[in-house]
Amino acid sequence: MFSEFSEEQIRRYARQIIMPEIGGGGQKKLLEAKILVIGAGGLGSPAIQFLAAAGVGKLGIADGDNVEISNLQRQTIHAGNLGMNKAESARVFVEKLNPDVEVEVHPFHINAENVRDVVKKYDIILDCTDNFVSRFLINDACVIEGKPFVHSAVLKFYGEIMSIVPKETACYRCVFRHAPPPGSVPSCQEAGVLGVTTGLFGTLQAAEAIKLILNIGETLTNKMLTVDLLTMEFDIVKLRRNENCPICSGRIREIIPEKYVERCQL
């Protein structure tokens, strides 16, 4: 098995390979894995960092925004790249960190017209976006395409995370039928967010993706982990598939662009 790795790879991944849950076989799976991170911001930055460090063979990064100075309080991989597209900036970071990782850049916003074409090329998707429309769109596209994905959302000191395996577990729409009315929930830009919060949950997303690739441990499927860092309260909410979910039930098999505005009702 170890003959498949170069000496440099054995040294680089030694702390992973020695773990019985990973070993040489698991490291080979990681090097062959294709993971897409949608959003290279507060959640995406730590997820990208640790997926690249772990040796994920192909890392897709999608983001249409440019790096601004206000991002650097939490999006630390973009240091020194003000004004650069975030997906391109993330590629610069990954290429310096680990030459084993092939980075595929999608320097645009994921929308109803392109989401299925992008997600179908990868094994696991990470939803690191910051708005409800994108979350429902990614959920629906991943379920239709049969792609496991990891959702997370954060605000101030609080965050949530869950993993979805299509046709097996509850999806995001099983839990939240539609988005709240516009303006009813403040954004991070309006209410603020601690960099540590995004760092924690982006790292947890990377951990979930690695476990899904390796089929090890217990993932956050059919349950949602919520954390309030201000009070240090950690809770797990058990979830259940909704048999009437329009996406999970298979009643809707297409992404209809006009449905993904404001409430995202199907």
Secondary structure, DSSP 8 states (H G I E B T S, - for coil): -GGGS-HHHHHHTHHHHTSTTTHHHHHHHHHH-EEEEE--STTHHHHHHHHHHHT-SEEEEE---B--GGGGGT-GGGTT-TTSBHHHHHHHHHHHH-TT-EEEEE-S---TTTHHHHHTT-SEEEE--SSHHHHHHHHHHHHHHT--EEEEEEEBTEEEEEEE-TTTS--HHHH-SS---TTSS--HHHH-B-HHHHHHHHHHHHHHHHHHHHT-S---BTEEEEEETTTTEEEEEE----TT-TTTTSS--S--GGGSSTT---
